[in-house]
Each structure stands twice: as structure tokens, then as C-alpha cells.
Amino acid sequence: MLLVLIVVLGSFAAYYSISLTAERGQALNPAQIYAMASHSVVTIQGLREEVVDSGFGPTPTYVGIYASGFVVEYSSSYYLVTNFHVVDSLVNATVTFWNGDSFRGKIIGTDAYSDLGIVSAQAPSTEFQPLEIASSSALSVGEPVVAIGNPYGLAGTITYGIVSQTGRTISYDTGSGSNTYPIADAIQFSAPINPGNSGGPLLDSQGRVVGITTAGVTGAEGLGFAIPSDTILREFPTLIATGTYDKHPYLGIEVTDMSYELSKLVGANVTYGVLIVKTTKGSPAAQFGLKSGTTSVDLDGSTVTIGGDVIVSINGTRIVNYDSFSTYLERHTLPGQVIQLGIIRSGVYMVINIVLAARPPPT
């Protein structure tokens, strides 16, 4: 689903007791973690209007939403963290705590590009048991993690697995049938999750939040994704203050991953990086002269547009594929920042300076 991370972490440290030097990789004790964290996980419910074809044309109807969230404390106030796709257009939202007590919920802030939502509840302070948040930047592939949530309405369910990879890019479907957009820097993990887990915490071996479970892959086993906790740390103050977050960097390109076969086809001398297929009119990419593809060709049964620049580095950091491209921009850049793009154009390496813009609002 990036940077003033040092400033944000500094402001959060007093409230989350973040320890970036704590030891990791210790043995996972799911029973102990569940005892520590389960009372912090809540159920978020409500209604969302959807349009269905009833046989007599499009008909609006309401469907019930049932998902997860968890308690955090910020600036001496309690909030609930969940996913944007949980609270998007949600009405009559309620928050139910572990003991069955329910209260009306209010959506405080959302960021579709990070699939992040913040909710408040008019509940007594005794209901809130905040979780500690750790920096996800210290996560290691293979590290054990636990997910707690409410899959299929089964409240307080725990599963466990490992961090399978970090820095993934996943796509969020707006439901329009053709409009999707990427969420960068996601954590891939093997703990099983299902519908209803969305918005629940992903916890490390010390019971600290390192991510927000956001998506699974239908038909796959042990293939889940989470928004990294660093996204919460970075965006939380802005979401609370303004209700939105508009600091995602934007270049304005569509790309495809390079490969051995594609490098031979385009005449590049590298097999890594991303090939620019298209640039968006008026975007930084177009304004600063990045070249898009010009010719459509067939490659292994798929159509690829070639002739564009190949991005191989940002600020001297190698870009291996689209995952590393999106993750670098989210973690290390901001709108208005000048970046140095290393590109290959017509077989020649060059460096171009580009000023990033803010990502346009999703549609």
C-alpha cells in the first residue's frame, strides 16, 4: 500500500514505546501472543450500497460488511486501525470489542493507495487495549508472524506462519470492472487468512504489530498480504489531522518487468529493470521527457509495447522489477522531490533528473 519517517517515528515513540533495537527471530509462542493481543482486536460491521442486476436493470441494494480492526493509542486518544476497503462507503458502522460490547463507529481518515482506514468509537476507555507497533523495516524474510482476525464471522481467530517476502506490489480493484491501482510495499506472509480477516493485525514474535492484513489470493494456500506497519507510522498523524493522505509520489508511467527474452527483443544489455510502456499526459514522466513504447509485439503469447526507456535505477539504487520500483518510491521519496532515474534508451545508459508529483486521487 513512502520520507518524513524519522519525524513520524519520533512523534509516535512516546505512544507506542517502539524499540527498533529489540531482538527479532525469537521463538514464536502463538498462545502467549494471543493472550497478549486478542483483546485488542475488534469487529467492524456496517452496510455498503452496491448495484446489482435484478433482471429489471441495475438495482441498488445494501450488503453487510464484516471485518477486523485493532486498537492503537495516539496523542492520548484511542483509535481503531483497519483497511480502506473495509470502511469505504460504509454506513451504520459499529465496533464490537472482544467482550461483545458494541458501539457506533466513526470513520476518521482513509487512504485508498495504502488500503488504510482509521475509525473512532464512542466507548469507555476501559474497552480500549492498544497494541504496540514496531517498525516493519526490521522484518526479515522467514521471520514468524501471527494474524488475528474474524474470518467468515469467526471472531478472535488466530493463524500463524512466516514472512514470505517484503516489498510486494498488489492491485486494488475499485469494483468498476476496469479501474485498478497498485498498493506498494506490501508484506507477503504464509499465515492463512480469509474474508473477514481484513484490517486485523499481523504480529511479530513479541506480539507487536508489523502489518495490517489486507488480502489473500482466492484458491491459493498460505498466500496473504499485509500493509506494513511503517505505513501506519508515516500516515497516522496526517490522517487524524486531515482525514486524508496526499503524499504518495507519482511518476505517471505504465511499465512491464524486464526479462531475458524482452531484453533481446528491445536490444537492451540488461535483463533487469522496468520497461516504460506508456506515459500519462501531463505527468512528470511526460514533462521531463521519458519515452514510452511505440511498437506492439508478441512475446510468449502476450502483447508488449516496446520502444520505451528501461528504468534500471533510482538515485543509484538498482531497480530489479516493478516491485522494487514501487517500493523504493513509497519508502524513500515524496512529491516535489528530485530523483535521478538511471535509464537505458536505444541501448545507451543515461541519467535523467525528474521532479515527482503527488499521486492523483483514485477514481
Secondary structure, 3 states (H helix, E strand, C coil): CCCCHHHHHHHHHHHHCCCCCCCCCCCCCHHHHHHHHHHHEEEEEEEEEEEEECCCCEEEEEEEEEEEEEEEEECCEEEEEECHHHHCCEEEEEEECCCCCEEEEEEEEEEHHHCEEEEEECCCHHHCCCCCECCHHHCCCCCEEEEEECHHHCCCEEEEEEEEEEEEEEEEECCCCCCEEEEEEEEEECCCCCCCCCCCEEECCCCCEEEEEEEECCCCCCCEEEEEHHHHHHHHHHHHHHCCCCCCEECCEEEEECCHHHHHHHCCCCCCCEEEEEECCCCHHHHCCCCCCCEEEEECCEEEEECCCEEEEECCEECCCHHHHHHHHHHHCCCCCEEEEEEEECCEEEEEEEECEECCCCC
